[in-house]
Each structure stands twice: as C-alpha cells, then as structure tokens.
C-alpha cells in the first residue's frame, strides 16, 4: 500500500474582506482545503468569485483577514520565492532582455553566480523545448512560446510549488491545447506541486488530479472533485463516459450556485 504524500499547502478558514469607500466587500470566506505534494490541483468558479485573490494569498502577496495559509505546516506571511513561483496570464517577459536572460532574471536578483544562472537557464530551455531560441527577444516569439519561456522562468529557481493564474487564457484554442500537453509533460518530469486557476472545466479536468469548485462572491469552496482519470492523459479521454460524468458534477455544482445567487439577487456579480 502506497503511503499518502504529505500535505504541502493548507488553508484553514481563510477569508478576505476589502474595504472599498465605506462599504466592506467580502471576497472570500471560510476557505479550507489541502493540497498534497506533487499533485496537480485546479480551481474553477465564476468570474469575480475571488480565485485570483486566493492565489495571491497562497503566494503571500495579499494578507488574509481571517484564517491562515500554511506551506509545509508554517503560516505564510510573505512571499517565499525559494518555495513558491507564481505565473500569471500575461507572460510579463522583459522586452529588452533575451529569452535566456529572462529565465536567468529571478536567479540574478537572488545573487546566483552568472555561470550557475546560465547553466540553469539552458536546462530550463531544454525542458520547454526552446533551446534554439535562447538569444531571441520576446517580440520574436509566438504567444505559446512566450508562455513556455514564462514557465521556464518560474521553474528556474527550482520551487516546490507553482501557482498559475489562467496562464493559457489569452491563447487561441489550438495553442491552449498544445500548452496543456506541454504543461503535463513538464509536471510529470519535474514532480512540482501545481495549483492552477482556469475558467475552462474541460481544461481543469484534463490537467488535474483534483478540481476545487468555487462559489459566487463571497467565494467559498462548494465542491471537491477527484478526477480519477488515468494518466498519461490524451485528448481522447475527453469523449469518455468518466470524463463526461466528472464534468457534469462540476457543472451541477456551478449551476446550483448560479441558482442560489440568482435567488439572492446576486447573479450578475
């Protein structure tokens, strides 16, 4: 019997209230879940429910107003770049730096020596299949290639955890599918723990071990779906009965929440 992997991320009763003008806005309330090391967990939910705020709280970029985030059992109070890398929808590459220099940048600001930076950047470029583009600038790359560089940069410091906020949301459908395959390949090779935000139920299920389903604002977890789909994954699985059943369970949770929000006059939030 295989021992359960340790919990690396945990939230306990997490909440966030923003003070806007005179009226406080409750963004998140009573968020509690755990992520095991090396797993791929996705978060889905309606726009404006607080998904990005939650990710920023996991990264230590935004403080909570209730509850706590723990990584390796320690409360997160500030960013921990040695353990956690964050990737957003925009690749945010530095346009005046070459691809290899962009990948080296997080190591440079940590004082890593030049030779070690170059070696690490070369390894990451090989991992994402862009070795021949090391000397190019970001404007010379396609959208998918820029996101691969962004993944390489996030991996360069060798974090244990990658937090990804809609990283493929701005890509066309074909490129998005290719990037999903690419991310799974990298994940299986590196063994990182990935927490991934997406609006696509299909993408969430295809990539993930577990899908967390979030409610309308104030955001809270209304369901935890164990994908229970075999790996390695190919897109043939999307047409399978088990994939359809899991997607329907997620959709039912979101639809029920839509109905409840509408009954409370909150459907447009």
C-alpha positions in Angstrom: 0.0 0.0 0.0 1.5 3.3 -1.1 1.8 5.9 1.7 -0.1 9.2 1.2 2.0 12.1 0.0 2.5 14.9 2.6 0.3 18.0 2.6 2.3 20.9 1.2 -0.4 23.6 1.0 -3.3 24.0 3.5 -5.8 26.7 4.1 -7.9 26.9 7.3 -11.0 29.1 7.5 -9.4 31.6 5.1 -11.3 34.9 4.5 -10.7 38.2 2.8 -12.6 41.5 3.2 -11.7 44.5 1.1 -12.7 48.0 2.3 -13.9 50.0 -0.6 -15.1 53.5 0.2 -17.4 53.0 3.2 -18.8 49.5 2.3 -16.7 46.4 3.0 -16.7 43.8 0.3 -16.4 40.2 1.4 -14.4 38.5 -1.3 -13.6 35.1 0.3 -15.0 33.3 3.4 -14.2 30.0 5.2 -11.9 28.6 2.5 -10.4 25.3 3.7 -8.6 22.7 1.6 -5.3 20.8 1.5 -3.0 20.1 -1.5 -0.7 17.1 -1.4 2.9 17.3 -2.6 3.4 16.6 -6.3 -0.3 16.9 -7.1 -2.0 19.0 -9.8 -5.0 20.9 -8.4 -7.2 23.2 -10.4 -9.6 25.9 -9.2 -12.7 26.8 -11.2 -15.5 29.2 -10.5 -17.5 32.2 -11.9 -15.8 35.5 -12.7 -15.3 37.8 -9.8 -15.6 35.0 -7.2 -12.1 35.6 -5.8 -10.0 33.0 -7.5 -7.1 35.3 -8.2 -7.3 36.8 -4.7 -7.0 33.3 -3.3 -3.9 32.5 -5.4 -2.2 35.8 -4.3 -2.9 34.9 -0.7 -1.4 31.4 -1.2 1.7 33.2 -2.6 1.9 35.6 0.4 1.3 38.6 -1.8 -2.1 39.5 -0.2 -2.8 39.1 3.6 -5.9 37.4 4.9 -8.4 39.0 7.2 -9.4 35.6 8.6 -7.9 32.2 8.8 -4.5 31.2 7.6 -2.4 29.7 4.7 0.2 27.1 5.6 3.0 25.8 3.5 4.9 22.8 5.0 2.9 23.5 8.2 4.2 27.0 8.5 2.0 30.1 8.3 2.6 32.1 5.1 3.1 35.8 5.9 5.1 37.0 3.0 6.3 35.7 -0.4 8.6 32.7 -0.3 10.3 32.6 -3.8 12.5 29.8 -2.8 9.4 27.5 -2.4 6.7 29.2 -4.5 6.7 30.6 -8.0 3.7 32.5 -9.4 2.7 32.6 -13.1 0.0 35.0 -14.4 -2.0 35.1 -17.7 0.4 37.7 -19.1 3.9 36.2 -19.7 5.4 39.6 -18.5 8.7 39.0 -20.1 11.2 41.8 -20.1 11.3 43.0 -23.7 14.9 44.4 -23.5 16.3 41.0 -22.4 16.9 37.9 -24.5 15.0 34.7 -23.7 17.8 33.2 -21.7 18.3 36.4 -19.8 14.6 36.5 -18.9 14.9 33.0 -17.5 18.0 34.0 -15.5 16.4 37.1 -14.1 14.9 35.6 -10.9 18.2 33.9 -10.2 20.1 37.2 -10.9 18.1 39.1 -8.3 18.8 36.4 -5.7 22.5 36.8 -6.3 23.2 33.5 -8.1 26.5 33.5 -9.9 26.5 34.0 -13.7 27.8 30.6 -14.6 25.2 28.8 -12.5 22.5 31.1 -13.9 23.4 30.3 -17.5 23.5 26.5 -16.7 20.1 26.6 -15.1 18.6 28.7 -17.9 20.0 26.3 -20.5 18.5 23.3 -18.6 15.1 25.1 -18.4 15.2 26.0 -22.1 15.8 22.4 -22.9 12.9 21.3 -20.7 10.4 23.5 -22.5 11.9 22.8 -26.0 13.2 26.3 -26.8 17.0 25.9 -26.7 17.4 27.3 -30.2 15.5 30.5 -29.2 17.8 31.4 -26.3 19.1 34.5 -28.0 15.8 35.8 -29.3 13.7 38.6 -27.8 10.1 38.1 -26.6 8.6 40.1 -29.6 10.1 37.4 -31.9 8.1 34.6 -30.2 4.6 33.4 -30.6 2.2 33.6 -27.7 2.6 29.9 -26.8 6.4 30.2 -26.9 6.3 33.2 -24.6 4.3 31.2 -22.1 6.8 28.4 -22.3 9.5 30.9 -21.5 7.4 32.1 -18.6 7.1 28.5 -17.3 10.9 28.1 -17.7 11.4 31.3 -15.7 9.1 30.1 -13.0 10.9 26.8 -12.8 14.4 28.3 -12.8 14.6 28.9 -9.0 13.5 25.2 -8.6 10.4 25.9 -6.4 8.4 23.1 -4.9 5.1 24.9 -5.8 3.9 26.6 -8.9 0.8 28.8 -8.7 -0.7 29.5 -12.1 -3.4 32.1 -12.7 -5.1 31.5 -16.1 -1.7 31.1 -17.8 -3.3 30.0 -21.1 -6.4 32.2 -21.0 -5.2 34.6 -23.7 -4.1 31.9 -26.2 -6.1 30.6 -29.1 -7.7 27.2 -28.7 -5.1 25.2 -30.6 -2.2 26.7 -28.8 -4.0 26.3 -25.5 -4.4 22.6 -26.1 -0.8 22.2 -27.0 0.3 24.1 -23.9 -1.9 21.8 -21.8 0.0 18.8 -23.1 3.3 20.7 -22.6 2.5 21.6 -19.0 1.6 18.0 -18.2 4.9 16.8 -19.7 6.8 19.3 -17.6 4.8 18.5 -14.5 5.4 14.7 -14.9 9.1 15.3 -15.4 9.7 17.7 -12.5 7.2 16.5 -9.9 6.2 20.0 -8.9 3.0 20.8 -7.0 0.8 22.9 -9.3 -2.2 25.0 -8.3 -3.9 26.1 -11.5 -6.7 28.6 -12.0 -8.9 28.3 -15.1 -12.4 29.1 -16.4 -12.4 26.0 -18.6 -14.0 22.9 -16.9 -12.5 20.7 -19.7 -9.0 22.1 -19.1 -9.3 21.7 -15.4 -10.3 18.1 -15.6 -7.9 17.2 -18.3 -4.9 18.6 -16.4 -5.8 17.9 -12.8 -5.9 15.2 -10.1 -8.4 17.3 -8.1 -10.7 20.2 -9.1 -11.9 22.7 -6.5 -15.2 24.4 -7.3 -15.7 27.9 -6.0 -19.0 29.8 -5.5 -20.1 33.3 -6.4 -18.9 36.1 -4.1 -18.3 35.7 -1.3 -16.2 32.9 -2.7 -16.1 29.6 -0.8 -15.5 26.0 -1.9 -18.7 24.3 -2.9 -17.2 21.0 -4.1 -14.0 19.0 -4.4 -14.0 16.7 -7.5 -11.4 13.9 -7.7 -10.8 13.4 -11.4 -9.9 9.7 -11.1 -8.8 9.7 -14.7 -5.9 7.6 -15.9 -2.5 9.1 -16.7 -0.8 9.8 -19.0 -3.7 11.9 -20.5 -4.5 12.3 -24.2 -7.4 14.3 -25.5 -9.2 11.1 -26.5 -10.3 10.9 -22.8 -12.5 14.0 -23.2 -15.1 11.9 -25.0 -15.1 9.2 -22.4 -18.0 8.5 -20.1 -16.0 9.0 -16.9 -14.7 12.4 -18.2 -18.3 13.5 -19.0 -19.6 12.4 -15.6 -16.9 14.3 -13.8 -17.5 17.4 -15.9 -21.2 17.2 -15.2 -20.6 17.0 -11.5 -18.6 20.3 -11.7 -21.3 21.9 -13.9 -24.0 20.8 -11.5 -22.2 22.5 -8.6 -21.7 25.7 -10.5 -25.3 25.7 -11.8 -26.7 25.2 -8.3 -24.6 28.1 -7.1 -25.9 30.2 -10.0 -29.5 29.4 -9.0 -28.8 30.3 -5.4 -27.0 33.5 -6.4 -29.9 34.5 -8.6 -32.4 33.9 -5.8 -30.4 36.3 -3.7 -30.2 38.9 -6.4 -26.5 38.3 -7.0 -26.5 36.6 -10.4 -24.7 39.4 -12.1 -21.8 39.6 -9.6 
